[in-house]
Amino acid sequence: MNRAEHTGGHPLSLSLKEYARGITGGLLFSFPILYTMEVWWAGFHATPLQLLLLMLATYLLLLGYNRYAGMRPGVSWKSVLIDSVEEMGIGFVMSFTVLWMLNRIQPGVTSIDELMGKVIIEAMAISIGVSIGTAQLGDKVEEEEQEDERLEEEKQPGHVGMVVLAFCGAIIIGGNVAPTEEVIMLAVQATPAHILAMAVASLLLSIVVVYFSDFKGTSSKHTKSFWFWFTLDTSVSYLVALAASALALWFFGRFEGVGFWTGFAQTIVLGVLSSLGASAGRLLIK
């Protein structure tokens, strides 16, 4: 990808390595969705407006990740825009190839609406994995050089960046489960006590992970404001996880024909996974 202006070495070899990492990350994070029947059905039933909104939301998510979590201090917005477009392009190519390989689409036989729906939905998940893989699967030498740059510039994502990372982590983890029937089954069969226990467990997970990810070795936060930031970060992390869960459930049609309680329960059920992704994502995909 367009990383030559940020790193040394031969541009072609660097680009090939970037593409290899991106493809690896795309498959690593998206294979569960590529093998999920409910996602294929969603591609068959998705409207053009839903697909357009999904593409727009994914592109904005890629912009945020590449801007705040990209491992290149001082990266320009031009590079971020180009990288995000390239990652979506790789996602489309990989989505079409894998779905064809799995015999889920048959060019010339499958209707254009079904083919486009399946390819677009899968491609959006793959493109996020491509972005993460490109940034995170670097070799040791590059990581040491980038670490030196981070230490020099003391790069910190800030509160907006942390929200972006949390949302990205929640989508990556929760999005793999959102289209499955198990979520609604658990929600329907759960009692209010079970739902409360899930919410409490989600908060506890967020507290544990946020503490060890955001506060471990951190000296920039003053001791007097520790509990304030601790509570704020935990609350925001969980709220972002719930928002990501609700968005994913809505996209896959899980709120259609169900009452408020069932929809709320589904959000809490999926929130257990999404909250882990939201808080751990800030540690694992920075």
Secondary structure, DSSP 8 states (H G I E B T S, - for coil): ---TTTS-S-HHHHHHHHHHHHHHHHHHHHHHHHT-HHHHHHHHH--HHHHHHHHHHHHHHHHHHHHHT-S-TT--HHHHHHHHHHHHHHHHHHHHHHHHHTTS--TTTS-HHHHHHHHHHHHHHHHHHHHHHHHHS--HHHHHHHHHHHHHHT---HHHHHHHHHHHHHHHHHTTTTTSHHHHHHHHH--HHHHHHHHHHHHHHHHHHHIIIIITT--SS-GGGHHHHHHHHHHHHHHHHHHHHHHHHHHTTTTTT--HHHHHHHHHHHHHHHHHHHHHHHHH--
